[in-house]
């Protein structure tokens, strides 16, 4: 399987910047292939969607908290930095 199969464009305003205050209210898209339908639910609806014998695959990847919002004194200019990796000492790739 090629990973580029999963590449697609998502409008930036649809990408969550912070987790939902109540985690079970996170959005959940349900695709019913045989019926050809798509439903937009929340994770609190998940138990009612599962049947005996269903396989639930969990993805426990996380986004690292490496985004810095900075502003310049005086001019008020703004910049957003993403820390990609630690190099050594106090050096980082951003």
N, CA, C and O atoms as a GROMACS GRO file, in nm:
protein
  376
    1UNK      N    1   0.085  -0.117   0.000
    1UNK     CA    2   0.000   0.000   0.000
    1UNK      C    3   0.090   0.123   0.000
    1UNK      O    4   0.189   0.129   0.072
    2UNK      N    5   0.054   0.220  -0.080
    2UNK     CA    6   0.132   0.342  -0.090
    2UNK      C    7   0.071   0.449   0.001
    2UNK      O    8  -0.051   0.469   0.003
    3UNK      N    9   0.156   0.518   0.076
    3UNK     CA   10   0.105   0.620   0.168
    3UNK      C   11   0.047   0.740   0.093
    3UNK      O   12  -0.039   0.810   0.148
    4UNK      N   13   0.092   0.766  -0.031
    4UNK     CA   14   0.038   0.881  -0.104
    4UNK      C   15  -0.108   0.861  -0.144
    4UNK      O   16  -0.174   0.955  -0.188
    5UNK      N   17  -0.158   0.739  -0.129
    5UNK     CA   18  -0.299   0.712  -0.152
    5UNK      C   19  -0.386   0.793  -0.056
    5UNK      O   20  -0.501   0.824  -0.086
    6UNK      N   21  -0.330   0.826   0.060
    6UNK     CA   22  -0.405   0.895   0.164
    6UNK      C   23  -0.386   1.046   0.161
    6UNK      O   24  -0.438   1.116   0.249
    7UNK      N   25  -0.314   1.099   0.063
    7UNK     CA   26  -0.295   1.243   0.051
    7UNK      C   27  -0.420   1.308  -0.007
    7UNK      O   28  -0.472   1.264  -0.110
    8UNK      N   29  -0.468   1.412   0.058
    8UNK     CA   30  -0.583   1.486   0.008
    8UNK      C   31  -0.581   1.626   0.069
    8UNK      O   32  -0.519   1.649   0.172
    9UNK      N   33  -0.649   1.717   0.004
    9UNK     CA   34  -0.655   1.856   0.050
    9UNK      C   35  -0.769   1.873   0.151
    9UNK      O   36  -0.880   1.824   0.131
   10UNK      N   37  -0.739   1.942   0.258
   10UNK     CA   38  -0.839   1.974   0.360
   10UNK      C   39  -0.836   2.125   0.380
   10UNK      O   40  -0.729   2.181   0.406
   11UNK      N   41  -0.949   2.191   0.369
   11UNK     CA   42  -0.951   2.336   0.393
   11UNK      C   43  -0.898   2.366   0.534
   11UNK      O   44  -0.941   2.302   0.630
   12UNK      N   45  -0.805   2.461   0.547
   12UNK     CA   46  -0.744   2.490   0.678
   12UNK      C   47  -0.845   2.518   0.789
   12UNK      O   48  -0.820   2.484   0.904
   13UNK      N   49  -0.960   2.578   0.755
   13UNK     CA   50  -1.057   2.609   0.860
   13UNK      C   51  -1.127   2.485   0.913
   13UNK      O   52  -1.201   2.493   1.012
   14UNK      N   53  -1.106   2.369   0.850
   14UNK     CA   54  -1.166   2.244   0.898
   14UNK      C   55  -1.069   2.162   0.983
   14UNK      O   56  -1.105   2.054   1.031
   15UNK      N   57  -0.947   2.211   1.000
   15UNK     CA   58  -0.847   2.139   1.078
   15UNK      C   59  -0.851   2.191   1.222
   15UNK      O   60  -0.828   2.310   1.246
   16UNK      N   61  -0.879   2.103   1.316
   16UNK     CA   62  -0.888   2.143   1.457
   16UNK      C   63  -0.753   2.195   1.505
   16UNK      O   64  -0.650   2.133   1.480
   17UNK      N   65  -0.754   2.306   1.572
   17UNK     CA   66  -0.632   2.364   1.627
   17UNK      C   67  -0.616   2.327   1.774
   17UNK      O   68  -0.505   2.329   1.828
   18UNK      N   69  -0.726   2.293   1.838
   18UNK     CA   70  -0.724   2.250   1.978
   18UNK      C   71  -0.827   2.138   1.993
   18UNK      O   72  -0.922   2.131   1.915
   19UNK      N   73  -0.809   2.052   2.091
   19UNK     CA   74  -0.908   1.945   2.111
   19UNK      C   75  -1.041   2.001   2.159
   19UNK      O   76  -1.047   2.110   2.217
   20UNK      N   77  -1.147   1.927   2.135
   20UNK     CA   78  -1.279   1.966   2.184
   20UNK      C   79  -1.276   1.970   2.337
   20UNK      O   80  -1.209   1.888   2.400
   21UNK      N   81  -1.347   2.066   2.395
   21UNK     CA   82  -1.351   2.078   2.542
   21UNK      C   83  -1.400   1.948   2.605
   21UNK      O   84  -1.343   1.901   2.703
   22UNK      N   85  -1.505   1.891   2.547
   22UNK     CA   86  -1.554   1.759   2.590
   22UNK      C   87  -1.513   1.662   2.480
   22UNK      O   88  -1.568   1.666   2.370
   23UNK      N   89  -1.417   1.575   2.510
   23UNK     CA   90  -1.358   1.489   2.407
   23UNK      C   91  -1.461   1.403   2.335
   23UNK      O   92  -1.444   1.374   2.217
   24UNK      N   93  -1.568   1.362   2.404
   24UNK     CA   94  -1.668   1.278   2.338
   24UNK      C   95  -1.755   1.357   2.240
   24UNK      O   96  -1.839   1.300   2.171
   25UNK      N   97  -1.734   1.490   2.235
   25UNK     CA   98  -1.807   1.572   2.138
   25UNK      C   99  -1.725   1.597   2.012
   25UNK      O  100  -1.767   1.674   1.925
   26UNK      N  101  -1.609   1.531   2.001
   26UNK     CA  102  -1.530   1.540   1.878
   26UNK      C  103  -1.610   1.482   1.764
   26UNK      O  104  -1.688   1.388   1.782
   27UNK      N  105  -1.592   1.539   1.646
   27UNK     CA  106  -1.671   1.496   1.531
   27UNK      C  107  -1.627   1.358   1.481
   27UNK      O  108  -1.510   1.321   1.489
   28UNK      N  109  -1.724   1.284   1.430
   28UNK     CA  110  -1.702   1.148   1.380
   28UNK      C  111  -1.778   1.133   1.249
   28UNK      O  112  -1.900   1.152   1.245
   29UNK      N  113  -1.707   1.099   1.142
   29UNK     CA  114  -1.773   1.075   1.014
   29UNK      C  115  -1.794   0.925   0.998
   29UNK      O  116  -1.699   0.847   1.009
   30UNK      N  117  -1.917   0.885   0.973
   30UNK     CA  118  -1.953   0.743   0.958
   30UNK      C  119  -1.988   0.720   0.812
   30UNK      O  120  -2.082   0.780   0.759
   31UNK      N  121  -1.912   0.632   0.747
   31UNK     CA  122  -1.936   0.597   0.606
   31UNK      C  123  -1.997   0.458   0.603
   31UNK      O  124  -1.936   0.361   0.648
   32UNK      N  125  -2.116   0.449   0.551
   32UNK     CA  126  -2.183   0.319   0.536
   32UNK      C  127  -2.172   0.282   0.388
   32UNK      O  128  -2.251   0.325   0.305
   33UNK      N  129  -2.069   0.199   0.359
   33UNK     CA  130  -2.038   0.167   0.220
   33UNK      C  131  -2.152   0.100   0.147
   33UNK      O  132  -2.184   0.137   0.034
   34UNK      N  133  -2.215   0.002   0.209
   34UNK     CA  134  -2.321  -0.072   0.140
   34UNK      C  135  -2.442   0.017   0.111
   34UNK      O  136  -2.506   0.003   0.007
   35UNK      N  137  -2.472   0.108   0.201
   35UNK     CA  138  -2.585   0.198   0.180
   35UNK      C  139  -2.546   0.320   0.097
   35UNK      O  140  -2.632   0.390   0.043
   36UNK      N  141  -2.414   0.345   0.087
   36UNK     CA  142  -2.367   0.461   0.013
   36UNK      C  143  -2.398   0.592   0.082
   36UNK      O  144  -2.421   0.694   0.016
   37UNK      N  145  -2.399   0.590   0.216
   37UNK     CA  146  -2.434   0.711   0.291
   37UNK      C  147  -2.318   0.755   0.380
   37UNK      O  148  -2.230   0.676   0.415
   38UNK      N  149  -2.321   0.881   0.416
   38UNK     CA  150  -2.225   0.939   0.509
   38UNK      C  151  -2.304   1.012   0.617
   38UNK      O  152  -2.396   1.088   0.587
   39UNK      N  153  -2.268   0.987   0.743
   39UNK     CA  154  -2.332   1.055   0.855
   39UNK      C  155  -2.227   1.131   0.933
   39UNK      O  156  -2.113   1.086   0.944
   40UNK      N  157  -2.264   1.245   0.986
   40UNK     CA  158  -2.175   1.323   1.071
   40UNK      C  159  -2.228   1.316   1.213
   40UNK      O  160  -2.332   1.374   1.245
   41UNK      N  161  -2.156   1.243   1.298
   41UNK     CA  162  -2.197   1.220   1.436
   41UNK      C  163  -2.087   1.271   1.528
   41UNK      O  164  -1.997   1.343   1.484
   42UNK      N  165  -2.093   1.234   1.655
   42UNK     CA  166  -1.986   1.264   1.750
   42UNK      C  167  -1.940   1.132   1.812
   42UNK      O  168  -2.009   1.031   1.803
   43UNK      N  169  -1.823   1.135   1.874
   43UNK     CA  170  -1.767   1.012   1.930
   43UNK      C  171  -1.853   0.953   2.041
   43UNK      O  172  -1.844   0.833   2.068
   44UNK      N  173  -1.936   1.033   2.105
   44UNK     CA  174  -2.023   0.975   2.208
   44UNK      C  175  -2.125   0.880   2.145
   44UNK      O  176  -2.187   0.801   2.216
   45UNK      N  177  -2.144   0.887   2.012
   45UNK     CA  178  -2.236   0.797   1.941
   45UNK      C  179  -2.169   0.664   1.905
   45UNK      O  180  -2.237   0.572   1.860
   46UNK      N  181  -2.039   0.653   1.924
   46UNK     CA  182  -1.965   0.534   1.880
   46UNK      C  183  -2.017   0.402   1.937
   46UNK      O  184  -2.033   0.307   1.860
   47UNK      N  185  -2.046   0.390   2.067
   47UNK     CA  186  -2.093   0.261   2.118
   47UNK      C  187  -2.217   0.209   2.045
   47UNK      O  188  -2.231   0.088   2.027
   48UNK      N  189  -2.306   0.296   2.004
   48UNK     CA  190  -2.427   0.254   1.934
   48UNK      C  191  -2.402   0.213   1.790
   48UNK      O  192  -2.491   0.158   1.725
   49UNK      N  193  -2.282   0.237   1.740
   49UNK     CA  194  -2.248   0.202   1.602
   49UNK      C  195  -2.182   0.065   1.592
   49UNK      O  196  -2.176   0.006   1.484
   50UNK      N  197  -2.132   0.014   1.704
   50UNK     CA  198  -2.056  -0.111   1.704
   50UNK      C  199  -2.147  -0.230   1.730
   50UNK      O  200  -2.242  -0.223   1.808
   51UNK      N  201  -2.115  -0.339   1.662
   51UNK     CA  202  -2.188  -0.465   1.680
   51UNK      C  203  -2.093  -0.571   1.734
   51UNK      O  204  -1.971  -0.556   1.722
   52UNK      N  205  -2.146  -0.676   1.794
   52UNK     CA  206  -2.063  -0.786   1.843
   52UNK      C  207  -1.977  -0.838   1.728
   52UNK      O  208  -2.026  -0.862   1.618
   53UNK      N  209  -1.848  -0.855   1.756
   53UNK     CA  210  -1.757  -0.908   1.655
   53UNK      C  211  -1.690  -0.801   1.570
   53UNK      O  212  -1.600  -0.833   1.492
   54UNK      N  213  -1.731  -0.674   1.583
   54UNK     CA  214  -1.667  -0.566   1.508
   54UNK      C  215  -1.524  -0.546   1.557
   54UNK      O  216  -1.493  -0.572   1.673
   55UNK      N  217  -1.438  -0.502   1.468
   55UNK     CA  218  -1.299  -0.473   1.502
   55UNK      C  219  -1.282  -0.322   1.506
   55UNK      O  220  -1.313  -0.254   1.409
   56UNK      N  221  -1.235  -0.271   1.617
   56UNK     CA  222  -1.211  -0.128   1.633
   56UNK      C  223  -1.060  -0.107   1.637
   56UNK      O  224  -0.993  -0.158   1.726
   57UNK      N  225  -1.007  -0.033   1.541
   57UNK     CA  226  -0.864  -0.005   1.533
   57UNK      C  227  -0.840   0.134   1.590
   57UNK      O  228  -0.899   0.231   1.544
   58UNK      N  229  -0.754   0.142   1.688
   58UNK     CA  230  -0.726   0.269   1.754
   58UNK      C  231  -0.598   0.330   1.697
   58UNK      O  232  -0.502   0.259   1.669
   59UNK      N  233  -0.598   0.460   1.680
   59UNK     CA  234  -0.482   0.535   1.635
   59UNK      C  235  -0.443   0.628   1.750
   59UNK      O  236  -0.516   0.723   1.780
   60UNK      N  237  -0.331   0.601   1.814
   60UNK     CA  238  -0.293   0.681   1.930
   60UNK      C  239  -0.183   0.782   1.897
   60UNK      O  240  -0.110   0.825   1.986
   61UNK      N  241  -0.170   0.819   1.769
   61UNK     CA  242  -0.072   0.921   1.734
   61UNK      C  243  -0.117   1.055   1.790
   61UNK      O  244  -0.236   1.080   1.810
   62UNK      N  245  -0.020   1.139   1.816
   62UNK     CA  246  -0.051   1.270   1.874
   62UNK      C  247   0.027   1.378   1.799
   62UNK      O  248   0.133   1.352   1.742
   63UNK      N  249  -0.028   1.496   1.801
   63UNK     CA  250   0.043   1.611   1.746
   63UNK      C  251   0.130   1.668   1.856
   63UNK      O  252   0.082   1.695   1.967
   64UNK      N  253   0.258   1.686   1.827
   64UNK     CA  254   0.347   1.742   1.927
   64UNK      C  255   0.313   1.889   1.950
   64UNK      O  256   0.284   1.962   1.855
   65UNK      N  257   0.318   1.932   2.076
   65UNK     CA  258   0.289   2.073   2.105
   65UNK      C  259   0.411   2.159   2.070
   65UNK      O  260   0.482   2.205   2.160
   66UNK      N  261   0.434   2.180   1.941
   66UNK     CA  262   0.556   2.250   1.899
   66UNK      C  263   0.526   2.374   1.816
   66UNK      O  264   0.609   2.417   1.736
   67UNK      N  265   0.410   2.432   1.835
   67UNK     CA  266   0.372   2.553   1.762
   67UNK      C  267   0.390   2.673   1.854
   67UNK      O  268   0.340   2.674   1.966
   68UNK      N  269   0.461   2.772   1.806
   68UNK     CA  270   0.483   2.893   1.884
   68UNK      C  271   0.422   3.012   1.810
   68UNK      O  272   0.451   3.033   1.692
   69UNK      N  273   0.340   3.089   1.879
   69UNK     CA  274   0.283   3.212   1.825
   69UNK      C  275   0.362   3.327   1.887
   69UNK      O  276   0.365   3.342   2.009
   70UNK      N  277   0.424   3.408   1.803
   70UNK     CA  278   0.509   3.516   1.853
   70UNK      C  279   0.462   3.649   1.795
   70UNK      O  280   0.406   3.655   1.686
   71UNK      N  281   0.485   3.755   1.871
   71UNK     CA  282   0.456   3.889   1.820
   71UNK      C  283   0.573   3.980   1.855
   71UNK      O  284   0.638   3.964   1.958
   72UNK      N  285   0.598   4.075   1.768
   72UNK     CA  286   0.711   4.166   1.783
   72UNK      C  287   0.667   4.290   1.860
   72UNK      O  288   0.567   4.354   1.827
   73UNK      N  289   0.744   4.323   1.964
   73UNK     CA  290   0.713   4.444   2.040
   73UNK      C  291   0.727   4.565   1.950
   73UNK      O  292   0.815   4.570   1.864
   74UNK      N  293   0.643   4.662   1.971
   74UNK     CA  294   0.652   4.785   1.893
   74UNK      C  295   0.567   4.780   1.768
   74UNK      O  296   0.474   4.859   1.754
   75UNK      N  297   0.599   4.689   1.676
   75UNK     CA  298   0.524   4.683   1.550
   75UNK      C  299   0.401   4.595   1.559
   75UNK      O  300   0.306   4.613   1.483
   76UNK      N  301   0.402   4.501   1.652
   76UNK     CA  302   0.289   4.410   1.665
   76UNK      C  303   0.286   4.302   1.558
   76UNK      O  304   0.187   4.230   1.546
   77UNK      N  305   0.394   4.292   1.480
   77UNK     CA  306   0.400   4.188   1.376
   77UNK      C  307   0.387   4.050   1.438
   77UNK      O  308   0.433   4.027   1.550
   78UNK      N  309   0.326   3.958   1.365
   78UNK     CA  310   0.303   3.822   1.415
   78UNK      C  311   0.376   3.720   1.329
   78UNK      O  312   0.390   3.737   1.208
   79UNK      N  313   0.422   3.614   1.394
   79UNK     CA  314   0.482   3.502   1.322
   79UNK      C  315   0.445   3.374   1.396
   79UNK      O  316   0.430   3.374   1.519
   80UNK      N  317   0.430   3.268   1.321
   80UNK     CA  318   0.399   3.138   1.380
   80UNK      C  319   0.514   3.044   1.346
   80UNK      O  320   0.550   3.031   1.228
   81UNK      N  321   0.571   2.979   1.445
   81UNK     CA  322   0.684   2.887   1.425
   81UNK      C  323   0.641   2.744   1.455
   81UNK      O  324   0.565   2.720   1.549
   82UNK      N  325   0.692   2.652   1.376
   82UNK     CA  326   0.671   2.510   1.402
   82UNK      C  327   0.807   2.448   1.430
   82UNK      O  328   0.895   2.449   1.345
   83UNK      N  329   0.824   2.395   1.549
   83UNK     CA  330   0.949   2.328   1.584
   83UNK      C  331   0.944   2.187   1.525
   83UNK      O  332   0.857   2.107   1.561
   84UNK      N  333   1.036   2.158   1.435
   84UNK     CA  334   1.037   2.029   1.368
   84UNK      C  335   1.116   1.924   1.445
   84UNK      O  336   1.072   1.810   1.461
   85UNK      N  337   1.235   1.964   1.493
   85UNK     CA  338   1.314   1.867   1.569
   85UNK      C  339   1.423   1.938   1.648
   85UNK      O  340   1.468   2.047   1.612
   86UNK      N  341   1.466   1.873   1.755
   86UNK     CA  342   1.575   1.922   1.838
   86UNK      C  343   1.706   1.882   1.772
   86UNK      O  344   1.724   1.766   1.735
   87UNK      N  345   1.797   1.977   1.757
   87UNK     CA  346   1.927   1.947   1.698
   87UNK      C  347   2.026   1.911   1.808
   87UNK      O  348   2.066   1.796   1.821
   88UNK      N  349   2.066   2.011   1.886
   88UNK     CA  350   2.151   1.988   2.003
   88UNK      C  351   2.151   2.112   2.090
   88UNK      O  352   2.130   2.223   2.041
   89UNK      N  353   2.175   2.094   2.217
   89UNK     CA  354   2.177   2.208   2.309
   89UNK      C  355   2.047   2.286   2.301
   89UNK      O  356   1.939   2.232   2.323
   90UNK      N  357   2.059   2.415   2.269
   90UNK     CA  358   1.940   2.499   2.256
   90UNK      C  359   1.905   2.525   2.109
   90UNK      O  360   1.834   2.621   2.078
   91UNK      N  361   1.955   2.440   2.018
   91UNK     CA  362   1.929   2.456   1.875
   91UNK      C  363   1.818   2.363   1.828
   91UNK      O  364   1.814   2.245   1.863
   92UNK      N  365   1.727   2.419   1.750
   92UNK     CA  366   1.613   2.345   1.697
   92UNK      C  367   1.598   2.376   1.549
   92UNK      O  368   1.636   2.484   1.503
   93UNK      N  369   1.542   2.283   1.476
   93UNK     CA  370   1.505   2.308   1.337
   93UNK      C  371   1.359   2.351   1.338
   93UNK      O  372   1.273   2.282   1.393
   94UNK      N  373   1.330   2.468   1.276
   94UNK     CA  374   1.194   2.521   1.277
   94UNK      C  375   1.152   2.558   1.136
   94UNK      O  376   1.040   2.605   1.115
   0.00000   0.00000   0.00000
